[in-house]
Amino acid sequence: MTSLHFAVVGAGTAGIATAILLAKRNIQVTLFEKAPTLDPVGAGLLLQPAGLAVFEHLGILDDALKLGARVNGLEGRLPNQQLLVNSHYHQVGAEYYGLGMHRSSLCHVLASKAQSYPDLIHWQMDADIQSYSESKHEIRVKGLISGQTYEGGFDGLIIANGARSTLRPQAWVKVDQAYPWGAKWTIVPECLALDPEILHQFHQGSKLMLGILPTGAIPSQPEQRLSSIFWSMPTPLLDHFLRRSQDRVQWLNHIADQWPEVATWLANVIHQPNEHGLMQSRQWLSAQYRDVVMSKFGQARVAVIGDAAHAMSPQLGQGANMALLDAWALSQSIDFSRRHEQIDWSKLWQHYHQQRGSSTRFYQFLSRLITPLYQSDLWWAGGLRDLSFGWMYKVPYFRKEMALTVSGLKSGMFTQMQYQDIARSDRHDLST
């Protein structure tokens, strides 16, 4: 009997993780990636316990730990040195922690695992998939590969090509808009001036936010530990950040007025020697975000996962974790609906939406609710945040719920997923 064959469009976190999980089930996968090489660009990210549970399920957690940086909690500090946010994973369970990772390291760990299935995962780089058509027995994808016209037939299509996807069905999209605020970021040697196992944030009202994230190392330089620096800004101002030398001085002085020890460290790391030994400013890149809400994530032979399905503000730090959970839930739903190399698609999507619908709605709602408290021009937002968060962290129930939310394990307002339920090995791993 012919094996199932899926097309996965997008070789990011969601796409590669899904390819691995399908290959573990002896399902053929063609992975289409628009870039000519796997060379991810981006700042560090934080894998929460939910994402680490998927890594354990995939069998790559130990590899990730070698390159990542353990993060025990999140602390957000106000100018008066009061802790606005004081959330630690041990408030959920003593065994929980986060992992800061460079995007290239995350891609390396996932891609290395995917390459261990050479007979099942087929890579198509420089592939621009532009459209698809569906019939009763197959789905056909069309586009260009290395500039040449391409068309191929598959049993299913998984769209995982990011927040700006033009391939996802527009009829399913309820919201697709850019956030008015973004961030500048750069990567520097590890910050030892502050606790290197904490994600540090610094807040003044809702207009100023600085973040310092332990980021681990990259595969080519595993001995050099790194940190990522984030500076929140309105999107129209991103291109003007630190363009003049006096801008740098004013920026550092402003930070020094609030958090002098941070400004001293920044002054030492945001310049670096070039190949001639002369000091030059580090490159700051821009990050822009979208808000994407969909009425459904799958129907018939088409799925939409990762940021293509539910992009949101990075304020809760859930992007990569939700992508990994999507991949895990999709594999579980395939197990639930698959019989003798045939899939009951209506059964699959009913199961998948039960797995991911409530959790995704919860995190999107909360992200939309709290983001203006951290990134907006609203004069009252910062004061309201400082007052309400200061009160909530004094109540043990709310303190635990906030840590559980950050962990990525909430499946709804009053429900949660269990780490071990996600992390346990596949009972239906047909590749071994």
C-alpha positions as CSV (number, residue, x, y, z in Angstrom):
1,M,0.0,0.0,0.0
2,T,1.3,3.4,-0.9
3,S,2.7,5.5,2.0
4,L,1.1,8.8,2.8
5,H,3.0,11.9,1.4
6,F,2.6,15.4,2.9
7,A,3.9,18.7,1.6
8,V,5.1,21.1,4.3
9,V,5.7,24.7,3.2
10,G,8.2,26.5,5.4
11,A,11.3,25.1,7.1
12,G,11.0,27.1,10.3
13,T,10.3,25.7,13.8
14,A,6.8,24.5,13.0
15,G,7.7,23.1,9.6
16,I,10.8,21.1,10.6
17,A,9.2,19.8,13.8
18,T,6.2,18.6,11.9
19,A,8.3,16.9,9.2
20,I,10.2,15.0,11.9
21,L,7.0,13.9,13.6
22,L,5.5,12.7,10.3
23,A,8.6,10.9,9.4
24,K,8.5,9.1,12.8
25,R,5.2,7.7,11.6
26,N,6.7,6.5,8.3
27,I,5.0,9.3,6.4
28,Q,6.8,10.8,3.4
29,V,7.4,14.5,3.6
30,T,8.6,17.1,1.1
31,L,9.7,20.2,2.9
32,F,9.6,23.3,0.8
33,E,11.6,26.3,1.9
34,K,11.8,29.7,0.1
35,A,15.3,30.5,1.2
36,P,18.1,28.9,-0.8
37,T,19.9,27.8,2.4
38,L,18.9,27.2,6.0
39,D,20.4,30.4,7.5
40,P,17.9,31.8,10.0
41,V,18.2,35.4,11.0
42,G,16.8,36.6,14.3
43,A,17.5,37.4,17.9
44,G,17.5,34.8,20.7
45,L,14.2,33.3,21.8
46,L,13.0,31.6,25.0
47,L,11.7,28.0,24.8
48,Q,9.2,27.6,27.6
49,P,8.6,24.3,29.5
50,A,5.8,23.5,26.9
51,G,8.3,23.8,24.0
52,L,10.9,21.8,25.9
53,A,8.3,19.0,26.5
54,V,8.0,18.8,22.7
55,F,11.8,18.7,22.4
56,E,11.9,15.8,24.8
57,H,9.1,14.1,22.8
58,L,11.2,14.6,19.6
59,G,14.4,13.2,21.3
60,I,16.4,16.4,20.9
61,L,16.2,18.0,24.4
62,D,19.8,17.0,25.3
63,D,21.1,18.5,22.1
64,A,19.3,21.7,22.8
65,L,20.6,21.9,26.3
66,K,24.2,21.8,25.0
67,L,23.7,25.0,23.0
68,G,21.0,26.8,25.0
69,A,21.1,28.8,28.2
70,R,19.0,27.7,31.2
71,V,16.6,30.4,32.3
72,N,15.0,30.0,35.7
73,G,12.6,33.0,35.5
74,L,11.6,36.4,34.3
75,E,12.2,39.7,36.3
76,G,10.9,43.0,35.2
77,R,12.2,46.1,37.0
78,L,10.9,49.6,37.3
79,P,13.0,52.8,37.7
80,N,12.5,52.7,41.5
81,Q,14.1,49.2,41.4
82,Q,10.8,47.6,42.4
83,L,10.1,44.3,40.6
84,L,7.1,44.7,38.4
85,V,7.4,41.0,37.2
86,N,8.9,38.3,39.4
87,S,7.9,35.0,37.7
88,H,10.0,31.9,38.3
89,Y,9.3,28.5,36.8
90,H,9.7,26.7,40.2
91,Q,6.4,28.3,41.2
92,V,4.9,25.8,38.8
93,G,7.1,22.9,39.6
94,A,10.7,22.4,40.9
95,E,11.7,20.6,37.7
96,Y,10.6,23.4,35.3
97,Y,12.9,25.8,33.6
98,G,13.1,27.7,30.3
99,L,15.9,27.6,27.7
100,G,17.2,30.7,25.9
101,M,18.5,29.8,22.4
102,H,19.9,31.5,19.3
103,R,17.6,31.0,16.3
104,S,20.5,29.4,14.4
105,S,21.0,26.9,17.2
106,L,17.3,26.1,17.3
107,C,17.3,25.5,13.5
108,H,20.5,23.4,13.8
109,V,19.0,21.1,16.4
110,L,15.8,20.6,14.5
111,A,17.4,20.2,11.1
112,S,20.0,17.7,12.4
113,K,17.1,15.5,13.7
114,A,15.2,15.9,10.4
115,Q,18.3,14.8,8.4
116,S,18.3,11.5,10.3
117,Y,15.3,10.6,8.1
118,P,16.9,10.9,4.6
119,D,14.5,8.3,3.1
120,L,11.4,10.1,4.4
121,I,12.1,13.8,4.5
122,H,12.9,15.4,1.1
123,W,14.2,19.0,1.2
124,Q,13.3,21.5,-1.6
125,M,15.2,24.7,-1.0
126,D,14.8,27.9,-3.0
127,A,11.1,26.8,-3.4
128,D,8.4,29.4,-3.7
129,I,5.1,27.6,-3.4
130,Q,2.5,30.1,-4.6
131,S,-0.8,28.2,-4.8
132,Y,-2.6,24.9,-4.5
133,S,-5.7,23.1,-5.7
134,E,-7.6,20.4,-4.0
135,S,-9.5,17.4,-5.3
136,K,-11.1,14.4,-3.7
137,H,-8.0,12.3,-3.8
138,E,-5.1,14.7,-3.6
139,I,-3.9,18.3,-3.3
140,R,-1.6,19.8,-5.9
141,V,0.9,22.5,-5.0
142,K,2.3,24.9,-7.6
143,G,5.2,27.4,-7.6
144,L,8.8,27.8,-8.6
145,I,11.9,25.9,-7.5
146,S,15.2,27.6,-8.3
147,G,13.2,29.7,-10.8
148,Q,11.7,26.7,-12.6
149,T,8.0,25.9,-12.7
150,Y,7.0,23.2,-10.3
151,E,3.8,21.2,-9.7
152,G,3.3,18.2,-7.5
153,G,0.6,16.1,-5.9
154,F,0.3,15.1,-2.2
155,D,-2.1,13.6,0.3
156,G,-2.0,16.7,2.5
157,L,-0.6,20.3,2.7
158,I,0.7,21.9,5.9
159,I,1.2,25.6,5.6
160,A,3.9,26.8,8.0
161,N,5.5,29.7,6.2
162,G,5.2,32.4,8.9
163,A,3.1,35.4,9.9
164,R,3.1,37.0,6.5
165,S,2.0,33.8,4.7
166,T,0.0,34.5,1.5
167,L,-0.7,30.8,1.1
168,R,-3.1,30.3,4.0
169,P,-6.8,30.4,3.0
170,Q,-8.0,33.9,3.3
171,A,-11.5,32.8,4.1
172,W,-10.2,31.4,7.4
173,V,-8.5,34.7,8.4
174,K,-10.4,36.9,10.8
175,V,-7.5,39.3,11.7
176,D,-4.2,40.0,9.9
177,Q,-2.6,43.2,10.9
178,A,0.8,44.6,11.8
179,Y,1.5,45.6,15.4
180,P,2.3,49.3,15.7
181,W,5.3,48.6,17.9
182,G,8.4,46.5,17.2
183,A,11.9,46.2,18.6
184,K,15.5,46.6,17.7
185,W,17.8,43.8,18.7
186,T,21.4,42.7,18.7
187,I,23.4,39.8,20.1
188,V,26.4,40.4,22.4
189,P,28.7,38.3,24.7
190,E,26.9,36.9,27.7
191,C,25.8,39.5,30.3
192,L,27.5,38.6,33.6
193,A,26.7,42.0,35.2
194,L,23.2,40.5,35.9
195,D,22.0,37.0,36.9
196,P,22.8,35.0,33.7
197,E,19.9,32.6,34.4
198,I,17.2,35.2,34.4
199,L,15.4,37.0,31.5
200,H,15.8,40.6,32.6
201,Q,13.4,43.4,31.5
202,F,13.3,47.1,32.4
203,H,10.2,49.2,32.2
204,Q,9.3,52.8,32.4
205,G,5.6,53.4,31.6
206,S,4.4,51.7,28.5
207,K,6.9,53.5,26.2
208,L,10.2,52.2,27.4
209,M,11.2,48.5,27.6
210,L,14.6,47.0,27.5
211,G,15.2,43.2,27.6
212,I,18.3,41.1,28.1
213,L,17.9,37.4,27.3
214,P,20.5,34.6,28.0
215,T,20.9,33.1,24.5
216,G,23.4,30.2,24.8
217,A,25.8,29.6,21.9
218,I,25.8,29.0,18.2
219,P,26.9,25.6,16.8
220,S,30.1,27.1,15.2
221,Q,31.3,28.7,18.4
222,P,29.9,26.6,21.3
223,E,32.3,28.1,23.8
224,Q,31.1,31.7,23.3
225,R,28.1,32.3,25.4
226,L,25.7,35.1,24.2
227,S,22.9,37.4,25.3
228,S,20.3,39.1,23.2
229,I,19.3,42.7,23.8
230,F,15.9,44.0,22.8
231,W,14.7,47.7,22.8
232,S,11.0,48.3,22.2
233,M,10.1,51.1,19.7
234,P,7.1,52.2,17.6
235,T,7.5,50.6,14.2
236,P,7.9,53.9,12.2
237,L,11.0,54.8,14.3
238,L,12.9,51.5,14.0
239,D,15.0,52.7,11.0
240,H,16.1,55.8,12.9
241,F,17.5,54.0,16.0
242,L,21.0,55.1,17.0
243,R,21.7,56.5,13.5
244,R,23.9,59.3,14.9
245,S,26.7,59.1,17.5
246,Q,24.8,61.6,19.8
247,D,21.8,59.3,19.7
248,R,23.9,56.6,21.3
249,V,25.0,58.9,24.1
250,Q,21.5,60.2,24.8
251,W,20.1,56.6,24.8
252,L,22.7,55.4,27.3
253,N,22.2,58.5,29.5
254,H,18.5,57.9,29.6
255,I,19.0,54.3,30.7
256,A,21.7,55.4,33.2
257,D,19.2,57.7,34.9
258,Q,17.0,54.7,35.7
259,W,19.3,51.6,35.8
260,P,23.0,52.8,36.0
261,E,24.5,49.3,36.2
262,V,22.7,48.2,33.0
263,A,23.9,51.4,31.2
264,T,27.5,50.7,32.2
265,W,27.3,47.2,30.8
266,L,25.6,48.3,27.6
267,A,28.3,51.0,27.0
268,N,30.9,48.3,27.1
269,V,29.2,45.8,24.8
270,I,27.4,47.7,22.1
271,H,30.8,48.6,20.5
272,Q,33.1,45.8,19.2
273,P,36.5,45.7,17.5
274,N,36.4,45.2,13.7
275,E,39.0,43.2,11.7
276,H,41.4,46.1,12.0
277,G,41.1,46.4,15.8
278,L,39.1,49.6,15.6
279,M,35.9,50.0,17.6
280,Q,32.6,50.0,15.7
281,S,29.0,49.9,16.7
282,R,27.2,46.6,16.7
283,Q,24.6,46.0,14.1
284,W,21.0,46.4,15.4
285,L,18.3,44.7,13.4
286,S,14.6,45.3,13.4
287,A,11.8,42.9,14.5
288,Q,8.2,43.6,13.5
289,Y,5.2,41.6,14.5
290,R,1.8,40.7,13.3
291,D,-1.5,39.8,14.8
292,V,-3.1,36.9,13.0
293,V,-6.4,35.3,14.1
294,M,-8.1,32.5,12.2
295,S,-11.5,30.9,12.4
296,K,-10.0,27.4,11.9
297,F,-6.6,25.8,11.5
298,G,-7.5,22.9,9.2
299,Q,-10.0,21.5,6.8
300,A,-10.0,18.7,4.3
301,R,-6.4,18.2,3.2
302,V,-5.0,21.6,4.3
303,A,-3.5,22.7,7.7
304,V,-2.1,26.0,8.8
305,I,0.3,26.0,11.8
306,G,2.8,28.1,13.7
307,D,2.9,31.9,13.1
308,A,1.0,31.4,9.8
309,A,-2.0,30.4,12.0
310,H,-1.7,32.6,15.1
311,A,1.0,35.2,15.0
312,M,1.0,37.5,18.0
313,S,3.0,40.0,20.0
314,P,6.1,38.5,21.6
315,Q,5.1,39.8,25.0
316,L,4.3,36.4,26.4
317,G,7.2,34.7,24.7
318,Q,5.1,31.9,23.2
319,G,5.8,32.0,19.4
320,A,8.2,29.0,19.1
321,N,6.5,27.1,21.9
322,M,3.1,27.3,20.2
323,A,4.6,26.3,16.9
324,L,6.1,23.2,18.5
325,L,2.8,22.4,20.3
326,D,1.0,22.7,16.9
327,A,3.4,20.1,15.4
328,W,3.0,17.8,18.3
329,A,-0.9,18.1,18.3
330,L,-1.0,17.5,14.6
331,S,0.9,14.3,14.9
332,Q,-1.4,13.1,17.7
333,S,-4.4,14.0,15.6
334,I,-3.0,12.0,12.6
335,D,-2.6,9.0,14.9
336,F,-6.2,9.4,16.0
337,S,-7.6,9.6,12.5
338,R,-5.3,7.3,10.5
339,R,-6.3,3.8,9.5
340,H,-4.4,1.6,6.9
341,E,-2.7,4.6,5.2
342,Q,-6.0,6.4,5.0
343,I,-6.9,9.5,7.0
344,D,-10.4,10.5,8.1
345,W,-9.9,14.2,7.6
346,S,-13.0,15.4,9.5
347,K,-12.0,13.3,12.4
348,L,-8.5,14.7,12.3
349,W,-9.6,18.3,12.4
350,Q,-12.1,17.7,15.1
351,H,-9.4,16.2,17.3
352,Y,-6.8,18.9,16.4
353,H,-9.1,21.8,17.2
354,Q,-9.9,20.2,20.5
355,Q,-6.2,20.0,21.2
356,R,-5.1,23.5,20.1
357,G,-8.2,25.7,19.8
358,S,-8.8,26.6,23.4
359,S,-5.1,27.1,24.3
360,T,-4.5,29.3,21.2
361,R,-7.5,31.5,21.9
362,F,-6.4,31.9,25.5
363,Y,-2.8,33.0,24.6
364,Q,-4.0,35.3,21.8
365,F,-6.6,36.9,24.0
366,L,-4.1,37.5,26.8
367,S,-1.4,38.8,24.4
368,R,-3.9,41.3,23.0
369,L,-4.9,42.3,26.5
370,I,-1.5,43.0,28.0
371,T,0.6,44.1,25.1
372,P,-0.7,47.8,25.2
373,L,0.4,47.8,28.9
374,Y,4.0,47.3,27.8
375,Q,4.1,48.8,24.3
376,S,1.8,51.8,23.6
377,D,1.5,55.5,23.8
378,L,-1.5,55.2,26.2
379,W,-0.7,57.6,29.1
380,W,-2.5,55.5,31.7
381,A,-1.3,52.0,30.6
382,G,2.0,51.9,32.5
383,G,0.4,53.1,35.8
384,L,-2.4,50.6,35.5
385,R,0.0,47.8,34.9
386,D,2.3,48.7,37.7
387,L,-0.6,48.9,40.2
388,S,-2.3,45.7,39.1
389,F,0.8,43.5,38.7
390,G,2.2,44.7,42.0
391,W,-1.0,43.5,43.7
392,M,-1.3,40.2,41.8
393,Y,2.3,39.1,42.6
394,K,1.4,39.3,46.3
395,V,-1.3,36.7,46.0
396,P,0.1,33.1,45.8
397,Y,-2.7,31.8,43.5
398,F,-2.1,34.6,40.9
399,R,1.7,34.2,41.2
400,K,1.5,30.5,40.3
401,E,-1.1,31.2,37.5
402,M,1.2,33.8,35.9
403,A,4.2,31.4,36.1
404,L,2.0,28.6,34.6
405,T,0.9,31.0,31.8
406,V,4.5,31.9,31.0
407,S,5.4,28.2,30.9
408,G,3.1,27.8,27.9
409,L,1.1,25.0,29.5
410,K,-2.3,26.7,29.8
411,S,-5.0,25.1,27.7
412,G,-7.6,27.6,28.8
413,M,-8.5,30.1,31.5
414,F,-8.9,27.4,34.1
415,T,-7.2,24.3,32.5
416,Q,-3.7,23.2,31.7
417,M,-1.7,20.6,29.8
418,Q,0.7,18.3,31.6
419,Y,4.4,18.3,30.7
420,Q,4.7,14.5,30.8
421,D,1.7,14.0,28.5
422,I,3.5,16.0,25.8
423,A,7.0,14.7,26.5
424,R,6.3,11.0,26.5
425,S,7.6,8.9,23.6
426,D,5.4,8.1,20.6
427,R,3.5,4.8,21.0
428,H,3.1,4.8,17.2
429,D,6.6,5.5,16.1
430,L,6.6,3.4,12.9
431,S,10.1,4.4,11.9
432,T,11.9,2.3,14.5
